[in-house]
């Protein structure tokens, strides 16, 4: 019987829901690879289909329907009638069927990496679920048309066009995966999160086909084909070769726009600018990315492409949230983008990016409570992980963000809980060796450091750094992330009194970022030099500390401005070391400048006490004692005493009393 097409009777089948009918037909598929692998998988499918909007208590009833399908005259298919919608799945099966998905999995298995097999299985399963959803939606559209006598309405046409566009895009992903190198395959989890939702093409208002795809000439089709691949690659891969391709795409789209000035060509240009900006952001060129995205938003607004404008604004807000000093603009941009998305809609992964980026922008502006609240809401919306396993990596990223915010709110226990949940999620999906585990491991290490659990913290941070190094060895850019882990390791070792280990970690991190001149990288290098200066100072290496503080001030001022808190702290460090070295005439200017620019966020801190005492000693040596020097020293003593820095308070007291030392 399997040599013939499986069909179903028209009688009685009409009483069976379409989603249930398709589930049964899949279970009876002639190709074993296309059947459900287990009863659990079948029940999963029943939960994922239109009934997923009903209470899960109905699942048992649905399963009973399956078991009793023979009584409906349905489970044993008829071979005498032709199903007019039997071939609508063919386009998806050609490029993304069981055999093609098996070949994709083999690409991963052939890498020989410990993380590859689990990720290959995840890709095979995720694409398989998507194909099943797409076939279900496409079949439903076909059946609706035939239920009305075979006459195609404008709504039918719009639904079919929407689904065909989705299939084109996912076929582009298949081509990317077949041709990808190891670094790109490593990032494949990001691709699964961004798979389009076929349900968006159903209902009375199906998602509109992208304006950029409406041009039919050969040149436009070539650019769209390249765009389809680059859209996927830009989600995760940043490399000089990819950047060259996106630049070429923008140049081609600009030439096309100059030739015909059609809205479709302008939309293609806007999409090309967005993809180019996404790659710029991945390679650390945030300022350039922001410029491209602003232009993309302007182009989209001129042609009334609100969905495209929302995409540009979401990406712009994300980029701004990562750029030093741009957090308020990021909040405004992302809130505007959110309002636009509510009006015109957006794919799930883009809506997620908007809200997660807004949370990080709130974090950057110091609105930690708002950030925590938004991330809690976002994580709760994932619901049952079994409903859509390909979104689990996104859940892990949201949990990692929540852990960072909890750390900054002074809640290390809560941060540890979030980080551990994120880590378990990644390990369950991809195994413990996948580099995506590095982020929650790093945050776990920071939380354990705050809790004083030094050995556990060191273990977590070293594991995170090892995963980052693995990623670097495979050609993926992870320099900045590895530098962060090394910075935290250095801080841990410095606090533990392991000066040599701390200096080694700081030095390795600086080597990774030596040639990076972007704002974020300059700021990171400044922070590393500052922490290295602190370590030198603690261990009595005043000249080395002075050099590190000077470099920290130079880099941080270039990245964030001379009045940024870290710039001021570094300037204070310069002055303090000059005082220790008894170079008082050189110390006056940086100390006076630091006091004038001292940030309110560090008022009454031990650092301010150090600054005031160093300036008091300097002015006394250069100009003699005065009421100002006395006031500076007394305020330093009071701050130290309040902070319970007893030895430092006593040293100031002895100085005020005129005692030597």
C-alpha positions in Angstrom: 0.0 0.0 0.0 2.9 2.4 0.6 3.6 2.6 -3.1 0.4 4.7 -3.4 -0.5 8.1 -2.0 -2.1 8.0 1.4 -5.5 9.6 1.1 -8.5 10.0 3.3 -12.3 9.7 2.8 -14.4 12.8 2.5 -17.2 11.3 4.6 -16.8 11.5 8.4 -13.3 13.0 8.0 -15.1 16.3 7.7 -16.0 15.9 11.4 -12.3 15.5 12.3 -10.3 18.7 12.9 -7.7 19.4 10.2 -4.8 19.5 12.7 -5.8 16.0 14.0 -6.2 14.7 10.5 -2.7 15.8 9.6 -1.2 14.4 12.7 -2.7 11.0 11.9 -1.5 11.1 8.3 2.0 11.9 9.5 1.8 8.9 11.7 0.9 6.8 8.7 3.6 8.3 6.4 5.2 5.8 4.0 8.6 7.2 4.9 9.5 6.1 8.5 11.7 9.2 8.9 8.7 11.5 8.5 6.6 9.7 11.2 6.5 10.6 14.9 9.4 8.8 16.6 7.4 8.0 19.7 4.0 8.4 21.3 5.4 11.3 23.3 6.3 13.0 20.1 2.8 12.5 18.8 1.3 14.0 22.0 3.7 16.9 21.7 2.4 17.5 18.2 -1.1 17.5 19.5 -0.2 20.1 22.0 1.6 22.3 19.4 -1.3 22.5 16.9 -4.3 24.9 17.1 -5.6 23.2 20.3 -2.5 24.5 22.1 -4.6 27.6 22.8 -7.0 25.4 24.8 -6.4 23.9 28.2 -3.9 21.1 28.3 -6.5 19.0 30.0 -8.0 18.4 26.6 -4.9 16.5 25.4 -6.2 13.3 26.9 -9.4 13.7 24.9 -7.4 14.3 21.8 -5.4 11.2 22.4 -8.6 9.2 22.8 -9.7 10.6 19.4 -6.5 9.2 17.9 -7.0 5.8 19.4 -10.6 5.7 18.2 -9.9 7.0 14.7 -10.8 3.6 13.2 -14.3 4.1 14.6 -14.5 7.3 12.6 -13.5 5.5 9.5 -10.4 7.6 9.3 -7.3 5.9 10.5 -7.4 3.4 7.7 -7.0 5.6 4.7 -8.8 5.2 1.4 -6.8 4.6 -1.7 -9.5 5.5 -4.1 -9.9 9.2 -3.8 -7.3 11.9 -4.7 -6.4 14.5 -2.0 -6.2 17.8 -3.9 -3.8 19.1 -1.3 -1.5 16.1 -1.2 1.4 17.8 -3.0 1.5 21.2 -1.3 4.2 19.9 1.0 6.5 18.9 -1.9 8.4 22.2 -2.1 9.4 22.0 1.6 10.3 18.3 1.4 12.6 18.8 -1.6 15.0 21.2 0.2 14.2 20.5 3.9 12.7 17.0 4.0 14.0 14.1 6.2 16.9 13.3 3.8 18.1 16.9 3.6 17.8 17.3 7.4 19.9 14.2 7.9 22.6 15.6 5.6 22.6 18.8 7.7 23.1 16.7 10.8 25.9 14.9 9.2 27.7 18.3 8.6 27.8 18.7 12.4 28.8 15.2 13.1 31.7 15.5 10.8 33.2 18.4 12.7 34.6 16.1 15.4 33.9 18.7 18.2 32.4 17.6 21.5 29.5 20.1 21.1 28.7 19.2 17.5 26.6 16.1 17.8 24.1 17.6 20.3 23.9 20.8 18.2 23.4 18.8 15.0 20.5 16.9 16.5 19.1 20.2 17.7 19.2 21.7 14.2 17.8 18.5 12.6 14.9 18.5 15.1 14.3 22.2 15.0 14.1 22.4 11.2 12.0 19.3 11.2 9.5 20.9 13.6 9.4 24.0 11.4 8.8 21.9 8.3 5.9 20.1 10.0 4.4 23.4 11.1 4.8 24.9 7.6 3.3 21.9 5.9 0.4 22.0 8.3 -0.3 25.7 7.6 0.1 25.3 3.8 -2.2 22.3 3.8 -4.8 24.3 5.8 -4.7 27.1 3.3 -5.2 24.7 0.5 -8.1 22.9 2.2 -9.8 26.1 3.0 -9.7 27.1 -0.7 -11.1 23.7 -1.8 -13.8 23.9 0.9 -15.1 27.0 -1.1 -15.2 25.2 -4.4 -11.6 25.7 -5.3 -11.9 29.4 -5.9 -8.9 31.3 -4.7 -9.7 34.5 -2.8 -7.4 37.5 -2.2 -7.0 36.2 1.4 -5.9 32.8 0.1 -3.4 34.4 -2.2 -2.0 36.5 0.6 -1.6 33.5 2.8 0.1 31.4 0.1 2.5 34.3 -0.7 3.4 34.7 3.0 4.1 31.0 3.4 6.2 30.9 0.2 8.3 33.8 1.4 8.9 32.0 4.7 9.9 28.8 2.8 12.3 30.8 0.6 14.0 32.3 3.7 14.4 28.9 5.4 15.7 27.3 2.2 18.3 30.1 2.4 19.2 28.8 5.9 19.5 25.3 4.5 22.0 26.6 1.9 23.9 28.5 4.6 24.2 25.4 6.8 25.3 23.2 3.9 28.1 25.6 3.0 29.0 26.9 6.5 32.4 26.6 8.1 32.8 25.4 11.7 32.5 28.9 13.3 29.2 29.5 11.6 27.8 26.0 12.5 28.8 26.7 16.1 26.3 29.6 16.1 23.4 27.6 14.6 21.3 27.8 17.7 20.8 31.5 17.0 19.3 30.5 13.6 16.7 28.2 15.1 15.5 31.0 17.4 14.8 33.1 14.3 12.9 30.6 12.3 9.6 32.3 11.1 6.3 31.2 12.5 4.0 29.7 9.9 1.0 30.7 12.0 1.7 34.3 11.2 0.5 33.5 7.6 -2.9 32.2 8.7 -6.0 34.0 10.1 -7.6 37.0 8.5 -4.5 39.2 8.5 -1.6 37.2 7.3 1.9 38.8 7.5 2.6 40.8 4.4 5.3 39.7 2.0 8.3 41.9 2.4 8.3 44.8 0.0 11.9 44.0 -1.0 10.7 40.7 -2.6 8.1 42.2 -4.9 10.5 43.2 -7.7 10.7 40.5 -10.4 13.7 41.5 -12.5 16.8 39.3 -12.5 19.1 41.7 -10.7 16.6 42.2 -7.9 16.2 38.4 -7.5 19.9 38.0 -7.3 20.2 40.6 -4.5 17.3 39.1 -2.6 18.9 35.6 -2.8 22.1 37.0 -1.4 20.1 38.9 1.3 18.4 35.7 2.3 21.7 34.1 3.1 23.3 37.1 4.8 20.3 37.7 7.0 21.0 34.3 8.6 24.7 34.8 8.8 24.4 38.2 10.3 22.5 36.7 13.3 25.7 35.2 14.7 28.8 35.4 12.5 31.2 38.4 12.4 34.2 38.2 10.1 36.0 40.3 7.6 34.8 38.1 4.7 31.2 38.4 5.8 31.6 42.2 6.2 32.8 42.4 2.6 29.7 40.5 1.4 27.3 42.8 3.3 29.2 45.9 2.0 28.8 44.5 -1.6 25.1 43.9 -1.0 24.6 47.5 0.2 26.5 48.8 -2.9 24.4 46.6 -5.2 21.1 47.8 -3.5 22.2 51.4 -3.7 22.9 51.1 -7.5 19.5 49.4 -8.0 17.7 52.1 -6.1 19.4 54.9 -8.2 18.3 53.1 -11.4 14.6 52.7 -10.7 13.5 54.4 -7.4 10.8 51.8 -6.8 9.6 51.2 -3.3 10.7 47.6 -3.6 14.2 48.7 -4.4 14.3 51.1 -1.4 13.0 48.4 0.8 15.8 46.1 -0.4 18.3 48.9 0.4 16.9 49.3 3.9 17.2 45.6 4.5 20.8 45.5 3.2 21.7 48.4 5.5 20.2 46.6 8.5 22.1 43.3 7.7 25.3 45.2 7.2 24.8 47.0 10.5 24.2 43.7 12.3 27.6 42.4 11.1 29.3 45.7 12.0 27.9 45.3 15.5 29.3 41.8 15.8 32.8 42.9 14.9 32.7 45.8 17.4 31.9 48.7 15.1 28.9 49.9 17.0 29.1 53.6 15.9 29.2 52.6 12.2 26.3 50.2 12.8 24.2 52.9 14.4 24.8 55.2 11.4 23.6 52.4 9.0 20.5 51.7 11.1 19.5 55.3 11.3 19.6 55.5 7.5 17.7 52.3 7.2 14.9 53.6 9.4 14.7 56.8 7.4 14.5 54.9 4.1 11.8 52.6 5.5 9.8 55.6 6.8 9.9 57.3 3.5 8.2 54.4 1.8 5.8 53.6 4.6 7.3 50.3 5.4 6.5 50.3 9.2 7.5 46.7 9.8 10.9 47.3 8.2 11.3 50.5 10.2 10.5 48.6 13.4 13.2 46.1 12.6 15.8 49.0 12.0 14.8 50.7 15.3 15.0 47.5 17.3 18.5 46.8 16.0 19.4 50.5 16.6 18.2 50.4 20.2 20.2 47.2 20.8 23.4 48.8 19.3 22.9 52.0 21.3 22.4 50.0 24.5 25.9 48.6 24.0 27.6 51.9 23.2 29.0 53.8 26.1 27.0 57.0 26.9 24.1 56.2 24.6 21.8 54.4 27.0 19.1 57.2 27.3 18.8 57.3 23.5 18.6 53.5 23.5 15.7 53.5 25.9 13.8 56.1 23.9 14.5 54.3 20.6 13.4 50.9 22.0 10.3 52.2 23.6 9.3 53.8 20.2 10.1 50.5 18.5 7.9 48.6 21.0 5.0 50.9 20.3 5.5 50.4 16.5 5.7 46.6 17.0 2.4 46.6 18.9 0.8 48.4 16.0 2.3 46.6 13.0 3.5 43.3 14.5 6.9 41.6 14.3 8.4 38.1 14.3 8.7 36.5 17.7 12.5 36.7 17.8 12.5 40.4 16.9 9.9 41.2 19.6 12.1 39.3 22.0 15.2 41.3 20.9 13.3 44.6 21.4 12.3 43.8 25.0 15.5 42.2 26.0 17.5 45.1 24.6 15.2 47.5 26.4 15.9 45.7 29.7 19.7 46.1 29.0 19.2 49.8 28.2 17.4 50.3 31.5 20.3 48.5 33.2 22.7 50.9 31.5 20.8 53.9 32.7 20.8 52.5 36.3 17.1 51.6 36.2 17.8 48.2 37.6 14.3 47.5 39.0 12.7 48.2 35.7 15.2 45.9 34.0 14.6 43.1 36.4 10.8 43.4 36.1 10.9 43.3 32.3 13.2 40.3 32.2 11.1 38.4 34.7 8.0 39.0 32.5 9.9 38.0 29.5 11.2 34.7 31.0 7.7 33.8 32.2 6.3 34.1 28.7 8.4 31.2 27.5 6.1 28.9 29.4 6.5 25.1 29.0 9.9 24.5 27.4 8.5 21.4 25.6 6.1 23.5 23.6 8.8 25.0 21.5 12.3 23.5 22.4 14.0 25.6 19.7 13.4 28.7 21.8 15.3 27.3 24.8 18.6 29.0 24.0 16.7 32.3 24.0 15.4 31.5 27.4 18.9 30.9 28.6 20.0 34.3 27.3 17.2 36.0 29.1 18.1 34.2 32.3 21.7 35.2 31.9 20.6 38.9 31.5 18.5 38.6 34.6 21.5 37.2 36.5 23.6 40.2 35.5 21.0 42.6 36.6 20.7 40.8 40.0 24.4 41.1 40.5 24.3 44.9 39.9 21.3 45.1 42.4 23.5 43.5 45.0 21.6 40.2 45.0 24.3 37.5 44.4 22.1 34.6 45.6 19.4 35.5 43.1 22.1 36.0 40.4 23.5 32.6 41.1 20.0 31.1 40.8 19.4 32.7 37.4 22.8 31.7 36.2 22.4 28.1 37.2 19.0 27.9 35.5 20.5 29.3 32.3 23.4 26.8 32.5 21.0 23.9 33.0 19.0 25.0 30.0 22.0 25.2 27.7 23.4 21.9 28.9 20.1 20.1 28.5 19.8 21.3 24.9 23.4 21.4 23.7 25.6 19.6 26.3 28.1 21.1 28.7 30.8 21.6 26.1 28.9 24.1 23.9 30.4 27.6 24.1 26.9 29.1 24.8 27.5 27.7 28.4 30.3 30.2 28.8 28.0 33.2 29.6 26.1 31.6 32.5 29.3 30.1 33.8 31.0 33.5 33.8 28.1 35.1 35.7 28.0 32.1 38.1 31.6 32.8 38.8 30.9 36.5 39.6 28.1 35.6 41.9 30.1 33.1 43.8 32.9 35.6 44.1 30.5 38.0 45.7 29.4 35.3 48.1 33.0 34.6 49.1 33.0 31.1 47.6 36.4 31.6 46.0 37.3 28.0 44.9 33.9 27.5 43.3 34.1 30.9 41.6 37.5 30.2 40.2 36.3 26.9 38.8 33.3 28.5 37.1 35.4 31.4 35.7 38.1 29.1 34.4 35.5 26.8 32.7 34.0 29.9 31.0 37.4 31.1 29.8 38.2 27.6 28.5 35.0 27.5 26.4 35.8 31.0 25.1 39.2 29.9 24.1 37.7 26.9 22.3 35.5 29.3 20.3 38.5 31.5 19.5 40.5 28.5 18.2 37.6 27.7 15.8 37.7 31.1 14.3 34.7 32.7 16.0 35.2 36.1 17.5 35.1 35.9 21.3 37.9 38.2 22.3 35.8 40.6 24.2 33.9 38.0 26.0 37.0 36.1 27.0 38.6 39.4 28.1 35.6 39.9 30.5 36.1 36.4 32.0 39.8 37.0 32.4 39.1 40.4 34.0 36.8 38.7 36.6 39.4 36.0 37.2 42.0 38.7 37.7 39.8 40.4 40.2 39.2 37.1 42.0 42.9 36.3 42.3 43.7 39.9 43.4 41.2 39.7 46.2 42.7 36.3 47.2 46.1 37.8 47.4 47.4 36.0 44.3 49.1 39.0 42.7 51.0 37.1 40.0 47.9 35.1 38.8 45.9 38.4 38.7 48.5 40.2 36.7 48.7 37.2 34.3 44.9 37.2 33.7 44.8 41.0 33.2 47.8 40.8 30.8 46.2 38.1 28.7 42.9 40.1 28.5 44.8 43.2 27.3 46.6 41.2 24.7 43.3 40.0 23.2 42.1 43.6 22.9 45.4 45.3 21.9 44.3 46.3 18.4 40.7 47.1 19.2 39.8 50.8 18.9 36.0 50.7 19.2 34.4 52.6 22.1 33.5 49.5 24.0 36.9 47.9 23.5 38.7 51.1 24.6 36.5 51.2 27.7 37.3 47.6 28.4 41.0 48.2 28.0 40.8 51.1 30.3 39.0 49.0 33.0 41.7 46.3 32.7 44.5 48.8 33.1 42.7 50.4 36.1 42.3 47.0 37.8 45.9 46.1 37.0 46.9 49.5 38.6 44.9 48.6 41.8 46.7 45.2 41.9 50.1 46.9 41.6 49.2 49.4 44.3 48.0 46.8 46.7 51.2 44.9 46.3 53.5 48.0 46.7 54.5 48.4 43.0 53.9 52.1 42.8 55.7 52.8 39.5 53.9 50.0 37.7 50.6 51.2 39.3 51.3 54.8 38.1 51.8 53.6 34.5 48.6 51.5 34.6 46.5 54.3 36.0 47.8 56.7 33.4 46.9 54.3 30.6 43.5 53.7 32.1 42.8 57.4 32.2 43.8 57.8 28.6 41.7 55.0 27.3 38.7 55.6 29.4 38.6 59.3 28.6 38.8 58.5 24.9 35.9 56.1 25.2 33.6 57.8 27.7 35.0 61.3 28.3 37.1 62.8 31.0 34.3 63.1 33.5 33.2 59.4 33.3 33.5 57.8 36.7 36.3 55.4 35.7 38.2 58.3 34.1 38.0 60.3 37.3 39.0 57.2 39.4 42.0 56.6 37.2 43.1 60.3 37.5 42.8 60.0 41.3 45.0 56.8 41.1 47.6 58.8 39.1 47.7 61.5 41.7 47.7 59.1 44.6 50.7 57.2 43.2 52.6 60.4 42.6 52.1 61.4 46.2 53.4 58.0 47.3 56.4 58.5 45.1 56.7 62.0 46.7 56.3 63.8 43.3 54.0 66.3 44.9 54.3 69.1 42.2 53.0 66.6 39.6 50.3 65.3 41.8 48.4 68.6 42.4 46.7 68.9 39.0 45.3 65.4 38.7 44.1 65.4 42.3 42.4 68.8 42.1 40.8 67.8 38.8 39.6 64.5 40.2 38.0 66.2 43.2 36.3 68.8 41.0 34.8 66.0 38.8 34.1 63.5 41.6 30.9 61.6 40.7 27.9 61.7 43.0 27.6 57.9 42.8 31.0 57.6 44.6 30.4 60.3 47.2 31.5 59.4 50.8 33.3 56.2 49.5 36.7 55.1 50.7 38.0 56.1 47.3 36.9 59.7 48.0 38.7 59.5 51.4 41.9 58.4 49.6 41.6 61.3 47.2 41.0 63.9 50.0 43.9 62.7 52.1 46.3 62.6 49.1 45.3 66.1 48.2 45.7 67.3 51.8 49.3 65.9 52.0 50.1 67.4 48.6 48.9 70.9 49.4 50.6 70.8 52.8 53.9 69.9 51.2 53.7 72.5 48.5 51.9 75.4 50.2 52.0 74.6 53.9 49.2 73.7 56.3 45.9 75.6 56.0 42.3 75.4 56.9 41.6 73.6 53.6 44.2 70.9 54.2 42.8 70.3 57.7 39.2 70.1 56.3 40.3 67.7 53.6 42.1 65.4 56.1 39.3 65.5 58.6 36.7 64.6 56.0 38.9 61.7 54.8 39.2 60.4 58.4 35.4 60.6 58.9 34.7 58.7 55.7 37.2 56.0 56.6 35.7 55.7 60.0 32.2 55.4 58.7 33.3 52.7 56.2 35.1 50.9 59.1 38.5 51.3 57.5 40.2 51.5 60.9 43.9 51.5 59.9 43.4 54.2 57.2 41.4 56.4 59.7 44.2 56.0 62.2 46.8 57.0 59.6 45.0 60.2 58.9 44.6 60.9 62.6 48.4 60.5 63.1 49.0 62.9 60.2 46.7 65.5 61.7 48.5 65.2 65.0 51.8 65.8 63.3 53.2 62.4 64.0 55.7 61.0 61.4 54.6 58.3 58.9 
